[in-house]
Amino acid sequence: MAPPDPASEPVSGSGAALSGWAVGTPGPVRTGPLVRVRRPVPVPGPGELLLRVEACGVCRTDLHLAEGDLAPHRPATVPGHEIVGRVVAVGEGVGLFRTGERAGGAWLRSTCGVCRWCRSRRENLCPRSRYTGWDADGGFAEFTVVPEAFAYRLPEERDAATLAPLLCAGIIGYRALRRSALPPGGRLGIYGFGASAHLAAQVALAEGATVHVLTRSPEARALALELGAASAGGADDPPPEPLDAAVLFAPVGDLVPVALAALDRSGTLAVAGIHLSDIPVLNYQRHLFQERDLRSVTSNTRQDGRDFLAVAERVGIRVTVTPYPLDRADRALADLAADRVRGAAVLVPG
């Protein structure tokens, strides 16, 4: 293991401990599923980076894990997969990053690299894929370990809190936008307007789309108009014109028929979430006929991440964040559950 930057102590192997949060007993936020933990600073293994966390976004997937919508893959896992950090130690074989450099850790943590999905550039569908904050400890802590092969190089001059949401909310929103098959200059409907949606909307606007936002939060509707949406209405409202494409970010299955009915002929609805409540019975004539498509979105590839980060830099995406100190992670999760977060919630250690 390469020596750490002396200015970045404490590091793994020093006997120091990290402070963070783990999912104890999954359940509704009001039951306190997040618990405080203090553990030894981890030692990076071969091909791994030890990061001192500068900021970690709070994703709706973290909420699903805490509340039990997604079954835990291991007990007492530290959530968080929108990680911006400084490399303080590296494992054997690391060659792309050095200590002191900034790196980003994201949801997709590893894939097998040999299955037919990986070999056909669809590693997001790898049946042996593993995920940060689900299969291994994530960024709701002062330190975390990420595999170098799945880490992203991030700009040094940007504020860490505004970079963090790009690493999942941004990447998955970008993939969902592409899955929606939005044509050039098309009419896009966005259902739900949280962290991911407010970033995807800016990509669509930069590419010439007309964007209509449908969400239950008045504050989110105001943000949508501020960012350039042509209209902003309630989640169940019809948009002012037929849609060429739509993305459902809200984890609400009842909105699937609403969004499908709003599509024009040959329109596509992409469902962006990893979890969705049950979808009501669809009426073929009203919701699917005339070649309307319904698509799911599953994780992302590393190429999605690289492509999105390049687009975000080029178009100057504005990231709206609500920062929380690390010791208020439970409050951040509760605010996310109650739709009290403007833009993206971000934890900032120290």
N, C-alpha and C positions, 0 to 999 in steps of 0.2 A: 504494500500500500504506500503510495506517495505521501511525503510529509505534508501536513496541513499548513495553511497560511498562518503564521504566528499571530497575526492580528485578528484571527477569526476564532480563537479559543473560546469555550471548550469544544473539543471534538471527540469523536469516537475513540475508545480506548483510554481516555483520560480519567475514567471513573466518574465523569460528570453525568448528570441526569437531565432529561428533557421534560418539559411540562407540556401537556396537551390534553386532548379529549378523545374518548373512545365511546363506541356504542355499547352500552351495558345490556339492558333488557329492552329489545325493540318494542315500541308502542307509541301512542299518540304523544305529541310534543309536550302536552300538559303533564304527562307522567314522568318527564325527565329522563328520556332514553340516553342522552349524552351524559357521561360521567367524567370527572377530572381524573387524569392519570399522571404518574411521574415514573418514567422508565429510563434505563440506561440509554445514552446516545448510541444509535446503532453503528455497526462497523460495515462499511461498504464491501461487498464481495466482488469477485471478478466481474469486470464490465460495469460496475455500479458507481454512482456518484453520491456522496453524502452532501446534502444541501442544508445550509442554514436558511430557514424559511423567512423570506421578506414579506410575503403576502400569500394568502390562499383564498380563492373564491369559494363561496358557499353555493353549491349547485342544488337544484331540486332533486337530483339523484341522491345526494347526501340525506335529504329529508326522507326520501323513499326508504333508504337503508335504515335510518333511525326509527322510522315508524313501522317498519316491518313489511312494507309493500314489496320490497325485494328481500328475499330470505338471505340472512348472513352466510357468507362463505367460510367464516372463521369467527371465533368468539373475540369480543373486546377489540375490534379493529378500529384504528384511528381513521376516520373518514377524511375526505378532502382530496380533490384531484385537479385543482386549478392552481398549481404551485409555481410561484416565482421564488427562486432562491439563489444563494451564492455557494459555489462549490468550495467546501472546506476540506475534503479528503476524497481520494479516488481509489478504486480497487484495481487489482492487477489487470492489465490489458487495456485500460482506458487510454484512448489516444486523441479523442476529439475535443475534450475539455481539460482545462487546467484549473488548479486551485485559484480562487479569487474571481473566476469568471461567473457570469450570470447564466442560469439554465432554467428551463421550464419543465415541469412534470405534468403529465396529462392523464386522462382516464385510461386509455389503452396502454397497458404496461408491458405485455409480451404476447407473442404468437409463436406457433410452432415453426413457421417458415417452410414447411414441407408439404402441407395438405394441399388439396386442389384449390382451395380458396386463397391461400397464401400465394401459391404459384400463379394464380390468375389475377393478381393485384386486388384481391378482395379480402385482405387480411382481417377486415372488420367482422367477417363471418367465420373466422377460424374457430373450430369447436374447442380448441385448447387455449384460447385467449385468456389472459388474466388482466385484472383491472386494479388500478391504484385506489386505495380506500375501500376496497371490497375483498380482494385477495391478498393484499399487503397493506401495511400502514401507510396512510397518506399525510396530508399537509395541515391537519388541525393540530399542529404541534410546532415546537421550535426548530426541530431538525427532522429530516426524512431522507430516505434513500430512494433513488430512481435509477433505472437501467439507462446507461448512456445511449444505447441504440434507440430508445424511445423518448429521449429528452430533446427539447427544442432550444436552439440558440435564440436569445432574446436581446433586443436593443438595450444598451447600457443607459441611454439618456432618458428613457421613459420611467415614469413613476410606477413602482411595483404594483400598487393597488389597481391601477388602470390596465396593467398587462394581464393580471390573473384571470379575469373573466374570459379573455380571448382563448384560453387553453382548453375550455370545454364548451361553455356557452357559445363562444364564437365559432369554434370548429364544428360542433354538431349543428348549429344553426346554418352554417355554410353548406354542410352536406345536405341538410333538409331542403334548403333552397334549391340546390342542384337536383335533388330527387323530385321536386315539384314540377320539373320540366317547364319552368317559366319561360315563355318565348321572349325574344328581344322586344322591349317596349311594351310588355304585357301588363295585365291587370292582376295584381297579387293581393290575396286576402291573408291576413295574419290573425290567428285566433289565440288570444293570450299575448301579453306584452311585458314579459319579464326580462331577465338577463339575456337569454339567447335571442329572443325575438327582437329586442331593440338593436342588436348588432346585425342580425340578418336583414332587417329592414333597411339599414344604411347601405349594405352591399347592393340590395335590389334597387334602391333609389339611385345609387351611383351608376348603375348599369342601365338607367333609363326607364325603370318600371314605374307604374302608378300603384301606390300602396294604400290599401284600406285596412285599418286595424279594428278588430272586434274584440273587446275585452270588458270584463265587469268592473275594473278599477278606474274610477275617474282620474286619479293621478296618472295612471299609465296612459290613459287616453290623451291627457294633456302633454305628456312626454312624446307620444307618437306624433302629434301635430307639430310640436316644437322641432322634431327631427325631420319633418317634411312629408308626413303622410297626407294623402289627399283627403282622407276622412278618418274619423275615429268614433265608433259606436259601441253599443252594448254587445256582449258576446252572442246573444240570441238574435240580434237585429240583422236584417238583410243588408248587404252592402249596397251602395247607391248604383252599382252597375254589375253585370255578370262578371265573374272572375275567370281568368285563364288558368290560374293556379292558386293554390292555397296551402298554407302550412299551419298545422295545429300544434301549438306549443303547450297549451293548457292540458293537463292530464285528465281530461273530462270526456269520457266516451260519448256522452249525450250530445256533444258538439260535432261529432262525425257526420250524422245526417244533416245537421244544420249547414256545415261547410260544403258537403257534397251538393246540396240543393242550391247553393249559391254559385256553383260552377257553371260556366258556359259549356257548350258542346266540346268534347275532347279535352276538358280540363282535368287537372290532376290535383289530388289532395295528398300531401305528405304528412304523416304523423311523426312528430319529432321525438316524443318521449320514450324512455325505457320502460315506463309503466303507464297504463291507461285504464281507467275504470271501464266497466262493461259497456259495449256499444249496443244501442237499441236495435231492434229489428229494422232492416233497411227495406224500402220500397224500391223494387227494381226500376220501375218507370221514372220515379221522381229522383232517385239518388244515383243510379249507375248507368242507365240507358244513355244513348248518344255518346258512347265511348268515354265516359268519365272513368278515371282511374283512382284507386285508393292504394297508397303505398305506405309501408312502414320505413323507418330509418333505424338502422342498427349500428351503434357506435360510430367509428370513423377509421379511416386508414391514416397512416403517417403522412401520406401524400396530401390528403385533405388538410391536415394541419399545416404543412408547409405552404400549400396553395393559399389557404385562408390568411395566414400571417403575412404573406406577401401582399395580398389584396388589402388587408387592414392597413398596412403601412402605406400603400400606394394611394388609397382613397382618403386616408386620414380619419378613420373611424373614431367617433367620439364615444368613449366608454363612460357611462353614468354609473357611479358606484356609491354605495352607502357603506362606509367603513365601520368596523367594530374591532375593539381590542380582542386579542386571542382569548382573554379570560371571560368574554361575553359571547362565546360561540353558541351557548344554549339560547341566548336572547336572539341572536341572528337567525337561528333555525326557526324559532317561534315566530319571528317577524315574517320570515319567508312563507311559513305555513299560512299566516293570516293575510298575505298580500300587502304587508306594510312596507316592503322594500322598494325603493325607487331605483330602477336599473338593477344592478347586481350587488349583493352583499359580499363584502370582502373582509376577511380576518387579517389583522396586522399584529404580529407578535411584538412584544416590547412596548 
